[in-house]
Amino acid sequence: MRFTFVFDGLGCGGVERVGVDYCNALFRRGHTVNVVNLAPERNEFVSQLDNKISYIERSYPKRLAPERYCTLIKRKSWGRYAYPLAYLAATIATESKKPALKRGIQEADVAVAMSGHYNDLTFVAKGIAPARAAIAWLHGGIASYLLISDGFMSLYKRIHNLVYLVDEGNVEFAISNPYLRFNMRKIYNFVSAGEKPYTKEKVERYRRDYGDFVLMVSRFDYPYKDHFTVIRALPVLKDRYGLEPKVVFVGDGESMDAAKESAEELGVTGQVVFAGFDPEPANYYKACKLVVQACAATEGLPTTILEGMAFGKPVVATDVRTGPREIMKDGECGLLCRFKDPESLADKIALLLTDEGAYERYAEAGKKRVEDFSEERSVASLLGFAESILDGKNEV
C-alpha cells in the first residue's frame, strides 16, 4: 500500500515522534511511504525517518489555510465581517499555489493529515497530496477539536475518515450532531521507547548529577504544556514534605524563558534543569525516578506518559478530560493531579518518592498498561482501516 503522511513540521514534539514511528513501521512492512513537511524550518525529527523514505518539503503555513479563519467569528463583532474576506483571500492564495505545492508528490492510496492542524488537513482535504482516500488523524477526541473552531468540522467533512485516540466527548458529539456520519476508528498511538537504546555512561551521569530526579519531556508550549505548575510544586514539596528533588525538563520552545524566570522568582533554580531538546530522550527516561506530564489545556494521548511507562517509571499527570485519564484508567495505572494545582502535583510526587509500595505498584501497573499500545496492534489497526476505506466499507 502507498501512504503519504503530511506534517505541520517535524520538530520536537510527541505528535511528530508518533508520526515518524508510524512511517518507519509501515516502511519496514514493505509499504511505500512518502512524507511531506509543510514547515521545513522545523525538521529535527527528519533524521529519524528511514533514509529510504521519500521526504518532501513544502512551505504551506497555517495562515494560508482558509478554515483557520473560522475562529474570527468567535471574536468581537468585527470578526463576522473580517471572516469572509480572510477566508476568500486564503482560498485564492491556496489555489494559486496548488500546482507548485503539488508538484513532485506522487499519488498514494491513502493520504494522512498527521498533525491534525489546519494546514495539513487542508493539504489533504484539497487533494494537494493526491490519493485515492484520505485520513484525518485526531490527537484526542473529536469534541475537543470542535470546541476550538467549526473550521475543523468543515475539513473533517471533506476528508470523512477519522482516526481518534480517546472516547471522551464522542457520545456528546454524536447526540448533538445526529445527521453527521463520519467513518471513524479508534487507534492508540504505539510506543517503542522502552525498546530504544540508551547509553549506560549517560544514564549513570544523569543519576550522579541529578539524583532521584523528576522528568518532564515536552516542548515549552504554554498554555498547552504547563511547566509552570511543576516549578511551583517544588516549594510545596520542600515546605510540606522536606523534599528537594531536581526536576529535569527535556525540550525547548517559546515559553522556556518565562519558565526560567518563574524558577528564579521562586528561588528554585538549583533544582530545575533545562536540558534542552533531545531527539532521543531514552537516557533520561532510564535514569529518572518518575515522570510528570503537566498540561494547562486539553491533551490528546501524551507520548511522554507512554514512554515513561515503557521504561517502568510511575507517572503523575494532569487530570484533563482526555488523554491522561484514558491512558491511566482513571488513576489505576498512574497518579492524576488536579488542573493547574501545584499542591496536588506535589502531593502525588511526594507519595511516589516516600512510599516504596506505591511506587512499585504504579510502576508495574503502568508497564502492564503500555502493552495495549504495541506497534503490532496499532499498525495492524491502521492497515485494516485503510483497507476498509479503499474497499468502500464505512465504519461507525
C-alpha positions in Angstrom: 0.0 0.0 0.0 1.2 3.5 -0.7 0.9 6.2 2.0 1.6 9.9 2.1 1.9 11.4 5.6 1.6 15.2 5.8 3.0 17.0 8.8 2.9 20.6 10.0 6.6 20.5 10.9 8.8 17.6 12.1 10.3 19.4 15.1 10.4 18.4 18.8 7.0 17.0 19.9 5.0 13.9 20.7 2.9 14.1 17.6 5.9 14.3 15.3 7.6 11.4 17.1 4.4 9.3 16.8 4.1 10.1 13.1 7.8 9.2 12.4 7.3 5.9 14.2 4.3 5.0 12.0 6.1 5.9 8.8 9.1 3.7 9.7 6.9 0.9 10.9 4.9 0.9 7.7 8.1 1.1 5.6 9.6 -1.9 7.4 6.5 -3.9 6.5 7.0 -3.3 2.8 4.7 -0.3 2.2 5.6 2.7 0.2 5.8 5.8 2.4 6.1 9.5 1.4 6.5 12.3 3.9 5.6 15.9 3.2 6.7 18.6 5.7 4.7 21.8 5.5 7.0 23.7 7.9 10.6 22.9 6.6 12.2 25.1 9.3 11.0 22.6 11.9 12.9 19.4 10.9 14.7 18.0 14.0 13.0 14.6 13.6 13.6 14.2 9.9 16.9 12.4 10.7 14.8 9.7 12.4 13.0 8.7 9.2 14.4 5.7 7.4 16.6 7.2 4.7 14.8 5.3 2.0 11.5 7.1 2.8 10.7 9.8 0.3 10.9 13.2 2.1 9.5 16.4 0.5 9.4 19.9 1.9 6.7 22.4 1.0 6.1 25.7 2.7 2.4 25.9 3.5 1.8 27.8 6.8 -1.4 27.7 8.7 -2.2 31.3 7.7 -2.9 30.1 4.2 -5.5 27.5 5.3 -8.9 29.1 4.8 -10.7 27.2 7.6 -8.3 28.7 10.1 -10.2 32.0 9.9 -13.4 30.5 11.2 -12.2 31.4 14.7 -12.7 35.1 13.8 -16.5 34.6 14.1 -16.0 34.0 17.9 -14.3 37.3 18.4 -15.9 40.7 18.6 -18.4 41.9 16.1 -15.8 42.9 13.6 -14.8 39.2 13.2 -18.1 38.4 11.4 -17.2 40.9 8.7 -13.4 40.0 8.6 -14.0 36.3 8.4 -15.4 36.0 4.8 -12.7 38.4 3.5 -9.9 36.4 5.2 -11.4 33.1 4.1 -11.6 34.3 0.5 -8.0 35.6 0.5 -6.6 32.4 1.9 -8.6 30.3 -0.6 -7.3 32.3 -3.5 -3.7 32.1 -2.2 -4.0 28.3 -1.7 -5.5 27.7 -5.2 -2.8 29.8 -6.8 -0.1 27.9 -5.1 -1.7 24.5 -5.6 0.2 23.5 -8.8 3.6 24.3 -7.2 2.7 22.6 -3.9 1.5 19.5 -5.7 4.5 19.1 -8.0 6.6 16.0 -7.3 4.1 14.4 -4.9 3.2 11.1 -6.3 -0.3 9.7 -5.9 -0.8 7.4 -2.9 -3.5 5.0 -1.9 -4.0 6.9 1.4 -3.0 10.4 2.4 -2.9 11.1 6.1 -3.1 14.5 7.7 -0.9 13.5 10.7 -0.5 16.7 12.7 -4.2 17.5 12.6 -3.6 21.2 12.1 -5.4 23.5 9.7 -2.7 23.4 7.1 -2.0 19.6 6.9 -5.8 19.0 7.0 -6.3 21.4 4.1 -3.4 19.9 2.2 -5.1 16.5 2.3 -8.7 17.7 2.0 -8.0 19.7 -1.1 -6.1 16.8 -2.7 -2.8 18.7 -2.9 -1.4 15.4 -1.6 -3.1 13.3 -4.3 -4.6 10.0 -3.0 -7.4 7.6 -3.6 -8.5 8.1 0.0 -7.7 10.4 2.9 -7.5 10.1 6.7 -7.5 12.9 9.3 -5.6 12.0 12.5 -7.1 13.4 15.6 -4.8 13.5 18.6 -7.6 13.1 21.0 -11.4 13.0 20.6 -13.5 14.9 18.0 -15.3 17.1 20.5 -12.1 18.8 21.7 -11.2 20.0 18.2 -14.7 21.3 17.5 -14.6 23.4 20.7 -11.7 25.3 19.1 -13.3 26.0 15.7 -16.0 24.9 13.3 -13.3 25.0 10.7 -12.2 21.6 11.8 -15.7 20.3 11.1 -15.6 21.6 7.6 -12.3 19.9 6.9 -13.4 16.6 8.5 -16.5 16.6 6.3 -14.2 16.7 3.2 -11.9 14.0 4.5 -14.6 11.9 6.1 -12.3 9.2 7.5 -11.1 10.0 11.0 -8.7 8.3 13.4 -9.2 9.2 17.0 -7.4 8.3 20.2 -9.8 8.7 23.1 -13.6 8.2 23.6 -14.2 11.3 25.7 -16.8 13.6 24.1 -17.7 11.3 21.2 -21.1 10.4 22.6 -22.0 14.0 23.2 -20.8 14.9 19.7 -23.0 12.2 18.1 -26.1 13.3 20.1 -25.7 16.9 19.2 -24.9 16.2 15.5 -27.3 13.3 14.6 -27.0 13.9 10.8 -23.2 13.7 10.6 -21.8 10.3 9.8 -18.0 10.1 9.9 -16.1 6.9 9.2 -14.1 6.6 12.4 -11.7 4.2 14.1 -10.0 4.4 17.5 -6.3 3.6 17.2 -3.9 4.1 20.0 -0.6 5.6 19.2 2.0 2.9 19.8 5.1 3.5 21.8 8.5 1.8 21.4 10.6 4.0 23.8 11.3 1.1 26.2 12.9 -0.7 23.3 15.1 2.2 22.2 18.8 2.0 23.1 20.3 4.1 25.9 23.9 4.8 26.9 25.0 3.4 30.2 27.5 6.1 30.7 24.9 8.9 30.2 22.4 7.2 32.5 24.9 6.9 35.2 26.0 10.5 34.8 22.4 11.8 35.0 21.8 9.8 38.1 25.0 11.0 39.6 24.3 14.7 38.7 20.6 14.8 39.4 19.9 12.1 41.9 16.3 10.7 42.1 15.0 13.3 39.6 11.6 14.1 38.3 11.4 14.2 34.5 9.2 16.1 32.1 9.8 15.6 28.3 7.8 18.2 26.4 8.1 21.3 24.3 7.7 24.6 26.2 4.4 25.5 24.6 2.2 27.2 27.3 -0.8 27.0 27.7 -0.8 23.5 26.2 2.1 22.3 28.3 2.3 23.5 31.9 5.9 23.5 33.1 5.0 26.4 35.5 2.8 24.2 37.8 5.7 21.7 38.1 8.1 24.6 39.1 5.5 25.9 41.6 5.2 22.4 43.1 8.8 22.5 44.3 8.4 24.9 47.2 5.4 22.9 48.3 7.4 19.7 48.3 10.1 21.4 50.5 7.8 23.1 52.9 5.2 20.3 53.3 7.4 17.2 53.0 11.0 18.3 53.3 11.8 17.0 49.8 14.0 18.8 47.3 14.2 16.7 44.2 15.6 18.0 41.0 13.3 18.4 38.0 14.7 17.9 34.5 12.9 19.5 31.6 13.8 18.0 28.2 12.6 20.1 25.4 12.6 23.7 24.2 10.1 26.3 22.9 8.7 29.7 23.2 7.8 29.6 26.9 11.2 28.4 28.1 12.5 31.8 29.1 9.3 32.5 31.1 9.7 29.2 32.9 13.3 30.1 33.8 12.1 33.4 35.2 9.4 31.6 37.2 12.1 29.3 38.7 14.2 32.2 39.6 11.4 34.1 41.2 10.5 31.1 43.4 14.2 30.5 44.3 14.3 27.0 43.0 16.8 27.5 40.1 19.2 25.0 41.8 16.5 22.3 41.5 15.4 22.9 37.9 17.5 21.7 34.9 16.6 22.9 31.5 18.3 20.2 29.4 17.0 21.4 26.0 15.9 19.4 23.1 17.0 15.8 22.7 15.6 13.7 19.8 16.3 10.5 21.7 15.4 11.1 25.4 15.7 7.4 26.3 18.7 8.1 28.6 16.6 10.5 30.7 13.7 8.1 31.0 16.1 5.3 32.1 17.8 7.5 34.6 14.8 9.3 36.2 12.9 8.3 39.3 9.5 9.3 37.9 7.8 11.1 35.1 5.4 14.0 35.2 3.2 15.4 32.4 1.5 18.7 33.3 -0.8 20.5 30.9 -3.0 23.5 31.1 -5.3 22.6 28.2 -6.7 19.5 26.6 -4.4 16.6 25.8 -4.5 14.0 23.1 -2.7 10.8 24.0 0.5 12.1 25.5 3.5 10.1 24.2 5.6 11.1 27.3 3.2 9.2 29.6 3.5 6.1 27.5 7.3 6.4 27.2 7.6 6.7 30.9 5.5 3.6 31.5 7.5 1.7 28.9 10.6 2.4 30.9 8.9 1.2 34.1 8.6 4.6 35.7 5.5 5.7 37.6 3.7 8.7 36.1 2.0 11.8 37.5 -0.2 13.7 35.1 -2.8 16.4 35.0 -6.3 15.0 35.1 -7.7 16.6 32.0 -10.8 15.0 30.4 -8.9 13.3 27.6 -5.6 11.6 27.1 -4.1 11.0 30.6 -7.3 9.7 32.1 -7.7 7.3 29.2 -4.1 6.0 29.4 -4.1 5.8 33.2 -7.5 4.2 33.5 -8.8 6.9 35.9 -5.8 6.6 38.1 -5.4 2.8 38.2 -2.1 2.9 36.2 -0.7 6.2 37.4 -1.5 9.2 39.6 -3.7 12.1 38.4 -3.4 15.6 39.9 -5.8 18.5 39.7 -5.6 21.0 36.9 -3.0 23.8 37.5 -2.7 22.8 41.1 0.9 22.7 42.4 -0.2 21.4 45.8 -2.0 18.4 44.2 1.0 17.7 42.0 3.4 18.0 45.0 1.3 15.5 47.0 1.4 12.9 44.2 5.1 13.3 43.7 5.8 13.1 47.4 3.8 9.8 47.6 6.0 8.2 44.9 9.2 9.5 46.5 8.4 8.3 50.0 6.2 5.2 49.7 8.1 2.4 48.1 5.0 0.2 47.9 3.0 2.8 46.0 6.0 3.5 43.7 6.3 -0.2 42.8 2.6 -0.6 42.4 2.1 2.2 39.9 5.4 1.4 38.1 4.2 -2.2 37.5 0.6 -1.1 36.6 2.0 1.4 34.0 4.3 -1.2 32.5 1.4 -3.6 32.1 -0.9 -0.9 30.6 1.6 0.1 27.9 1.2 -3.4 26.4 -2.1 -2.1 25.0 0.0 0.4 22.9 2.1 -2.1 21.0 3.4 -1.4 17.5 1.9 -4.6 16.1 -1.6 -3.8 17.3 -1.6 -0.2 16.2 -0.1 -0.7 12.8 -2.4 -3.6 12.1 -5.4 -1.5 13.0 -4.3 1.4 10.8 -3.8 -1.0 7.8 -7.2 -2.6 8.4 -8.8 0.8 8.5 -7.0 1.9 5.3 -8.1 -1.3 3.5 -11.7 -0.9 4.6 -11.7 2.7 3.3 -10.3 1.6 -0.1 -12.8 -1.3 -0.2 -15.7 1.2 0.5 -16.6 -0.3 3.8 -17.6 2.5 6.2 -17.5 2.2 9.9 -19.4 4.0 12.6 
